[in-house]
Amino acid sequence: MDELENALTDRVDGLLQSHKEREFVSTMGTQATLGELTARIVGLELAVRELANELQQAVIRDRS
């Protein structure tokens, strides 16, 4: 399970990082902030889907 956990962590980290366009700073305008938040939400949605899919596959393998 350690191997699966590491693989999932790496994949989720990669998805989250790939959707970070820039760091938040106090001088960001509203549009830039909303754009960044939108991109990060997309990354979170993809990460959750990846985790759900991988967990579903693990359950199927365990039941076999």
C-alpha positions in Angstrom: 0.0 0.0 0.0 3.0 2.3 0.6 3.8 2.2 -3.1 0.3 3.1 -4.1 0.2 5.9 -1.6 3.4 7.3 -2.9 2.2 7.1 -6.5 -1.1 8.8 -5.7 0.7 11.5 -3.7 3.0 12.2 -6.6 0.2 12.3 -9.1 -2.0 14.6 -7.0 1.0 16.9 -6.2 1.7 17.1 -9.9 -1.9 17.9 -10.8 -2.1 20.6 -8.1 1.3 22.2 -9.1 0.4 22.1 -12.8 -2.7 24.3 -12.1 -0.8 26.9 -10.0 -0.1 29.7 -12.5 1.4 32.1 -9.9 1.7 32.7 -6.2 -0.8 34.9 -4.5 0.5 38.4 -3.6 -1.3 41.3 -2.1 -0.8 43.4 -5.3 -2.8 41.0 -7.5 -5.8 42.5 -9.1 -9.3 41.0 -8.7 -9.3 39.4 -12.2 -5.9 37.8 -11.7 -6.9 36.5 -8.3 -10.1 35.0 -9.7 -8.3 33.5 -12.6 -5.8 31.9 -10.3 -8.5 30.5 -8.0 -10.3 29.1 -11.0 -7.2 27.3 -12.2 -6.5 25.9 -8.8 -10.1 24.7 -8.4 -9.8 22.8 -11.7 -6.6 21.2 -10.4 -8.4 20.2 -7.2 -11.3 18.7 -9.2 -8.9 16.6 -11.3 -7.0 15.5 -8.3 -10.1 14.3 -6.5 -11.2 12.4 -9.6 -7.8 10.8 -9.9 -7.9 9.7 -6.2 -11.5 8.4 -6.6 -10.6 6.4 -9.7 -7.5 5.0 -8.1 -9.3 4.0 -4.9 -12.1 2.4 -6.9 -9.5 0.3 -8.8 -7.8 -0.7 -5.5 -11.1 -1.8 -4.1 -11.8 -3.9 -7.2 -8.4 -5.5 -7.0 -8.8 -6.3 -3.3 -12.1 -7.9 -3.9 -10.7 -10.2 -6.6 
